[in-house]
């Protein structure tokens, strides 16, 4: 079923609802706790997801929901709303406005609509399969990148990578920097990096260990802006992907990026 106007309107309404919850907690008492997996969570995370889930239940009761904080509700339509109320809780809790709310519509396992919303700066990227990505209503475009050497790479933190992946990420960094340590990657940013890539400010984002709610919304945003999203094998991302994520602003650099990480145990 193609994405229609009411789908897009609902996605915007979800982002609006989450932002209305999140903004009053920013740089205020947000009730930071650690979950069982030792990852951080705040009142803003939980209340923003709850607000979005209520809206989906009211508007699309047959659709599934997959949220970071409240898990999976099975649906009957083949469609699933994938929610990460605050992607970048560490940044949020530190008062850094480089976190985002992620909202995706996934159909039969494939992301077909995505929103990256930065509610404090009121910045919103919207991607829909087969349509141009917009940033605050204006078309967004990735930038060209003539060679891997000199490309700007971003990642949230290698400390979050799965075991054994860091050396391969660093091999990519070395290839891009030409061995110049002053030409290192941009650290921090979570989903915000993918919006910046879609708007032509970064060339490559590489991450490991992501969940569906971390990456589903990014796919339509980056690809609708002219970029490429894939795993570290070069395969397209879907609900079965195992969490190794690459965003490449200029698809012409895809083979160069994959070659730089070809020694990965995950590569086939």
The 8 nearest C-alpha neighbors of each residue, nearest first, counted from 0:
[[1, 2, 106, 3, 78, 77, 107, 111],
 [2, 0, 3, 111, 128, 106, 6, 129],
 [1, 3, 6, 0, 4, 111, 127, 112],
 [4, 2, 6, 5, 1, 7, 0, 8],
 [3, 5, 7, 6, 8, 2, 9, 10],
 [4, 6, 8, 7, 3, 9, 2, 10],
 [7, 5, 9, 3, 4, 8, 2, 10],
 [6, 8, 10, 4, 5, 9, 11, 3],
 [7, 9, 5, 11, 10, 6, 4, 12],
 [8, 10, 12, 6, 11, 7, 5, 13],
 [11, 9, 7, 13, 12, 8, 6, 14],
 [12, 10, 14, 8, 9, 13, 15, 7],
 [11, 13, 9, 15, 10, 14, 16, 8],
 [12, 14, 10, 16, 51, 11, 15, 9],
 [15, 13, 11, 17, 12, 16, 18, 10],
 [16, 14, 12, 18, 13, 17, 11, 19],
 [17, 15, 13, 19, 14, 18, 12, 50],
 [18, 16, 47, 14, 20, 19, 15, 21],
 [17, 19, 118, 21, 15, 20, 16, 22],
 [18, 20, 16, 17, 21, 22, 15, 23],
 [21, 19, 17, 18, 47, 22, 43, 23],
 [22, 20, 18, 43, 24, 19, 23, 17],
 [21, 23, 25, 24, 19, 18, 20, 119],
 [24, 22, 25, 21, 20, 27, 19, 26],
 [25, 23, 27, 29, 22, 21, 28, 26],
 [24, 26, 22, 27, 23, 21, 94, 91],
 [27, 25, 94, 24, 28, 92, 93, 29],
 [26, 28, 24, 25, 29, 23, 94, 92],
 [27, 29, 30, 24, 26, 25, 31, 42],
 [28, 30, 24, 42, 41, 31, 27, 43],
 [31, 29, 41, 42, 28, 32, 40, 43],
 [30, 32, 41, 40, 29, 39, 33, 42],
 [33, 31, 40, 39, 41, 30, 34, 38],
 [32, 34, 39, 37, 38, 40, 35, 31],
 [35, 33, 37, 36, 38, 39, 32, 40],
 [34, 36, 37, 33, 38, 39, 32, 40],
 [35, 37, 34, 38, 33, 39, 40, 32],
 [38, 36, 34, 33, 35, 39, 32, 40],
 [37, 39, 34, 33, 36, 40, 35, 32],
 [40, 38, 33, 32, 34, 88, 37, 31],
 [39, 41, 32, 31, 33, 44, 88, 34],
 [42, 40, 31, 43, 30, 44, 29, 32],
 [41, 43, 45, 44, 30, 29, 46, 40],
 [42, 44, 41, 21, 46, 45, 47, 24],
 [45, 43, 41, 84, 47, 42, 85, 46],
 [44, 46, 42, 48, 43, 47, 68, 49],
 [45, 47, 49, 43, 48, 44, 42, 50],
 [48, 46, 17, 50, 49, 44, 20, 45],
 [47, 49, 51, 84, 50, 45, 46, 52],
 [48, 50, 46, 52, 47, 51, 45, 53],
 [51, 49, 47, 53, 48, 52, 46, 16],
 [52, 50, 48, 54, 13, 53, 49, 55],
 [51, 53, 55, 49, 54, 50, 56, 48],
 [54, 52, 56, 50, 51, 55, 49, 57],
 [53, 55, 57, 51, 52, 56, 58, 50],
 [56, 54, 52, 58, 59, 57, 53, 51],
 [57, 55, 60, 53, 54, 59, 58, 52],
 [56, 58, 54, 55, 59, 60, 53, 52],
 [57, 59, 55, 56, 54, 60, 9, 53],
 [60, 58, 55, 61, 56, 62, 57, 54],
 [59, 61, 56, 62, 57, 58, 55, 74],
 [62, 60, 74, 75, 59, 76, 63, 56],
 [63, 61, 74, 78, 79, 59, 76, 60],
 [74, 62, 64, 79, 73, 72, 78, 80],
 [63, 65, 80, 72, 79, 71, 81, 66],
 [66, 64, 71, 81, 70, 80, 82, 72],
 [67, 65, 82, 70, 69, 68, 81, 83],
 [66, 68, 83, 70, 69, 212, 82, 65],
 [67, 69, 66, 70, 45, 48, 44, 83],
 [70, 68, 66, 67, 71, 48, 65, 49],
 [69, 71, 66, 65, 67, 68, 72, 64],
 [72, 70, 65, 64, 73, 66, 69, 63],
 [73, 71, 64, 63, 65, 74, 70, 62],
 [72, 74, 63, 71, 64, 75, 62, 79],
 [63, 75, 73, 62, 61, 76, 72, 77],
 [74, 76, 61, 77, 62, 73, 63, 78],
 [75, 77, 78, 62, 74, 61, 63, 79],
 [78, 76, 107, 106, 75, 79, 74, 62],
 [77, 79, 106, 76, 62, 105, 63, 107],
 [78, 80, 63, 105, 64, 62, 104, 81],
 [81, 79, 104, 64, 103, 65, 63, 105],
 [80, 82, 65, 103, 212, 66, 102, 64],
 [83, 81, 66, 102, 212, 101, 84, 65],
 [82, 84, 101, 67, 212, 85, 86, 100],
 [83, 85, 100, 48, 44, 47, 82, 101],
 [86, 84, 100, 99, 83, 44, 88, 87],
 [87, 85, 99, 98, 83, 88, 100, 190],
 [86, 88, 98, 90, 89, 189, 85, 91],
 [87, 89, 91, 90, 85, 86, 92, 39],
 [90, 88, 92, 87, 91, 93, 39, 98],
 [89, 91, 95, 93, 87, 88, 92, 98],
 [92, 90, 88, 94, 93, 89, 95, 98],
 [91, 93, 89, 90, 94, 88, 31, 26],
 [94, 92, 90, 91, 95, 89, 26, 88],
 [93, 95, 26, 91, 92, 90, 96, 25],
 [94, 96, 90, 91, 93, 97, 98, 92],
 [97, 95, 98, 94, 119, 91, 90, 120],
 [98, 96, 188, 95, 191, 90, 99, 117],
 [99, 97, 87, 86, 96, 91, 90, 191],
 [100, 98, 117, 116, 86, 85, 115, 190],
 [99, 101, 84, 85, 116, 115, 83, 86],
 [102, 100, 83, 115, 114, 82, 216, 84],
 [103, 101, 82, 114, 216, 113, 81, 100],
 [104, 102, 113, 216, 81, 112, 80, 215],
 [103, 105, 80, 112, 79, 111, 110, 81],
 [106, 104, 110, 109, 79, 108, 78, 111],
 [105, 107, 78, 109, 108, 77, 110, 79],
 [108, 106, 77, 109, 78, 105, 79, 110],
 [107, 109, 238, 106, 105, 237, 110, 239],
 [108, 110, 237, 105, 106, 107, 111, 238],
 [111, 109, 105, 215, 104, 112, 106, 103],
 [112, 110, 128, 105, 127, 104, 219, 109],
 [113, 111, 127, 104, 103, 126, 219, 110],
 [112, 114, 216, 103, 126, 219, 102, 125],
 [113, 115, 125, 102, 124, 101, 216, 116],
 [116, 114, 101, 124, 123, 100, 99, 125],
 [115, 117, 123, 100, 99, 118, 122, 114],
 [118, 116, 99, 122, 121, 119, 120, 123],
 [117, 119, 121, 18, 120, 116, 122, 22],
 [120, 118, 121, 117, 22, 96, 18, 122],
 [119, 121, 122, 118, 117, 96, 97, 116],
 [122, 120, 118, 119, 117, 123, 116, 135],
 [121, 123, 117, 120, 116, 135, 118, 124],
 [124, 122, 116, 135, 134, 115, 117, 125],
 [123, 125, 134, 115, 133, 114, 116, 194],
 [126, 124, 114, 133, 132, 113, 220, 123],
 [125, 127, 220, 132, 219, 113, 112, 223],
 [128, 126, 112, 130, 219, 111, 129, 113],
 [127, 129, 111, 130, 219, 112, 126, 223],
 [128, 130, 127, 223, 131, 219, 111, 126],
 [131, 129, 127, 128, 223, 132, 126, 219],
 [132, 130, 223, 224, 138, 133, 126, 129],
 [133, 131, 126, 223, 224, 125, 139, 220],
 [134, 132, 138, 137, 139, 136, 125, 124],
 [133, 135, 124, 137, 136, 123, 139, 138],
 [136, 134, 123, 137, 122, 133, 124, 125],
 [135, 137, 133, 134, 138, 124, 123, 125],
 [136, 138, 133, 134, 135, 139, 132, 124],
 [139, 137, 133, 132, 134, 131, 136, 140],
 [140, 138, 198, 133, 224, 132, 134, 197],
 [141, 139, 224, 198, 197, 199, 225, 142],
 [140, 142, 199, 197, 248, 198, 224, 225],
 [143, 141, 199, 248, 140, 249, 144, 202],
 [142, 144, 249, 145, 141, 248, 202, 199],
 [145, 143, 146, 249, 142, 150, 202, 252],
 [144, 146, 143, 147, 252, 251, 249, 150],
 [147, 145, 148, 144, 149, 252, 150, 255],
 [146, 148, 175, 150, 149, 255, 252, 174],
 [149, 147, 175, 146, 150, 176, 177, 174],
 [148, 150, 175, 176, 147, 151, 146, 177],
 [151, 149, 147, 175, 148, 202, 152, 144],
 [150, 152, 202, 201, 203, 149, 184, 153],
 [153, 151, 203, 184, 204, 202, 185, 150],
 [154, 152, 185, 204, 184, 186, 203, 205],
 [155, 153, 186, 156, 205, 204, 206, 187],
 [154, 156, 187, 189, 186, 188, 153, 157],
 [155, 157, 158, 154, 159, 186, 187, 160],
 [156, 158, 160, 159, 165, 155, 154, 206],
 [159, 157, 156, 160, 165, 161, 155, 162],
 [158, 160, 157, 156, 161, 208, 207, 155],
 [161, 159, 207, 157, 158, 208, 164, 162],
 [160, 162, 208, 164, 207, 163, 159, 165],
 [163, 161, 164, 160, 165, 159, 158, 208],
 [162, 164, 165, 161, 166, 167, 160, 264],
 [165, 163, 167, 162, 166, 161, 160, 168],
 [164, 166, 168, 167, 163, 157, 169, 160],
 [167, 165, 169, 168, 164, 170, 163, 171],
 [166, 168, 170, 169, 165, 164, 260, 263],
 [167, 169, 165, 171, 170, 166, 172, 164],
 [168, 170, 172, 166, 171, 167, 173, 165],
 [171, 169, 167, 173, 168, 172, 166, 174],
 [172, 170, 174, 168, 259, 169, 173, 260],
 [171, 173, 169, 175, 170, 174, 176, 168],
 [172, 174, 170, 178, 176, 171, 175, 177],
 [175, 173, 171, 177, 172, 176, 148, 170],
 [176, 174, 148, 172, 147, 173, 149, 150],
 [177, 175, 173, 178, 182, 179, 174, 148],
 [176, 178, 174, 179, 175, 173, 148, 149],
 [177, 179, 173, 176, 180, 174, 175, 182],
 [178, 180, 176, 181, 182, 177, 183, 173],
 [181, 179, 182, 183, 178, 176, 173, 177],
 [182, 180, 179, 183, 176, 178, 184, 177],
 [183, 181, 176, 180, 179, 184, 149, 178],
 [182, 184, 181, 180, 176, 172, 185, 179],
 [183, 185, 152, 153, 186, 151, 172, 182],
 [184, 186, 153, 152, 154, 187, 183, 151],
 [187, 185, 155, 154, 153, 156, 184, 188],
 [188, 186, 155, 189, 156, 154, 185, 153],
 [187, 189, 191, 192, 155, 97, 190, 98],
 [188, 190, 155, 191, 87, 192, 187, 98],
 [191, 189, 192, 193, 188, 99, 86, 98],
 [192, 190, 188, 194, 193, 189, 97, 98],
 [193, 191, 195, 188, 190, 194, 189, 196],
 [194, 192, 196, 195, 191, 190, 197, 217],
 [193, 195, 197, 191, 196, 192, 198, 124],
 [194, 196, 192, 198, 200, 193, 197, 201],
 [195, 197, 201, 193, 199, 198, 194, 200],
 [198, 196, 141, 194, 221, 195, 224, 199],
 [197, 199, 195, 139, 140, 196, 141, 200],
 [198, 200, 141, 142, 196, 197, 201, 140],
 [199, 201, 195, 196, 198, 202, 142, 197],
 [202, 200, 196, 151, 199, 195, 203, 152],
 [201, 203, 248, 151, 150, 247, 196, 152],
 [204, 202, 152, 247, 246, 201, 248, 153],
 [203, 205, 153, 246, 152, 154, 245, 247],
 [204, 206, 245, 154, 244, 203, 246, 153],
 [207, 205, 244, 243, 154, 245, 204, 160],
 [208, 206, 243, 160, 209, 242, 161, 244],
 [207, 209, 242, 161, 160, 243, 210, 206],
 [208, 210, 242, 207, 213, 243, 211, 214],
 [211, 209, 213, 212, 242, 208, 214, 241],
 [210, 212, 213, 214, 215, 238, 209, 242],
 [211, 213, 210, 83, 81, 82, 214, 215],
 [214, 212, 210, 211, 209, 215, 83, 86],
 [213, 215, 217, 211, 216, 212, 210, 218],
 [216, 214, 217, 211, 110, 218, 212, 103],
 [217, 215, 113, 103, 218, 214, 102, 114],
 [218, 216, 220, 214, 215, 219, 221, 113],
 [217, 219, 220, 221, 216, 215, 228, 222],
 [220, 218, 126, 222, 127, 113, 223, 221],
 [221, 219, 126, 217, 223, 218, 132, 222],
 [222, 220, 197, 226, 224, 218, 223, 219],
 [223, 221, 226, 225, 219, 224, 227, 220],
 [222, 224, 132, 131, 220, 225, 221, 219],
 [225, 223, 140, 132, 221, 222, 197, 139],
 [224, 226, 222, 223, 141, 140, 221, 248],
 [227, 225, 248, 222, 221, 249, 247, 224],
 [226, 228, 247, 222, 250, 246, 248, 229],
 [229, 227, 246, 245, 218, 247, 235, 222],
 [230, 228, 235, 233, 234, 245, 236, 244],
 [229, 231, 244, 243, 233, 232, 234, 245],
 [230, 232, 233, 243, 244, 245, 229, 257],
 [231, 233, 266, 230, 234, 267, 265, 257],
 [234, 232, 229, 230, 231, 235, 257, 253],
 [233, 235, 229, 230, 232, 236, 231, 228],
 [236, 234, 229, 230, 228, 237, 233, 240],
 [237, 235, 229, 240, 230, 234, 228, 238],
 [236, 238, 109, 239, 240, 108, 235, 110],
 [237, 239, 108, 240, 211, 109, 236, 215],
 [238, 240, 237, 241, 108, 236, 211, 242],
 [241, 239, 237, 236, 238, 242, 230, 243],
 [242, 240, 243, 239, 208, 210, 209, 230],
 [241, 243, 209, 208, 207, 240, 210, 244],
 [244, 242, 207, 230, 231, 206, 208, 241],
 [245, 243, 230, 206, 205, 242, 229, 207],
 [246, 244, 205, 229, 230, 228, 204, 247],
 [245, 247, 228, 204, 203, 227, 248, 205],
 [248, 246, 203, 227, 249, 226, 202, 250],
 [247, 249, 226, 202, 141, 196, 203, 142],
 [248, 250, 143, 251, 247, 226, 252, 144],
 [251, 249, 252, 253, 227, 226, 247, 248],
 [250, 252, 249, 253, 254, 144, 255, 145],
 [253, 251, 255, 250, 254, 249, 256, 147],
 [254, 252, 256, 250, 255, 251, 257, 247],
 [253, 255, 257, 256, 252, 258, 251, 233],
 [256, 254, 258, 252, 253, 257, 259, 147],
 [257, 255, 259, 253, 258, 254, 252, 260],
 [256, 258, 254, 260, 259, 255, 261, 253],
 [257, 259, 261, 255, 260, 256, 254, 262],
 [258, 260, 256, 171, 257, 261, 255, 170],
 [261, 259, 257, 258, 262, 167, 263, 171],
 [262, 260, 258, 263, 259, 257, 266, 232],
 [261, 263, 260, 264, 266, 167, 259, 258],
 [264, 262, 265, 261, 266, 260, 167, 164],
 [263, 265, 266, 262, 267, 261, 163, 164],
 [266, 264, 263, 267, 232, 231, 262, 261],
 [267, 265, 232, 263, 264, 261, 231, 262],
 [266, 265, 232, 264, 261, 263, 262, 231]]
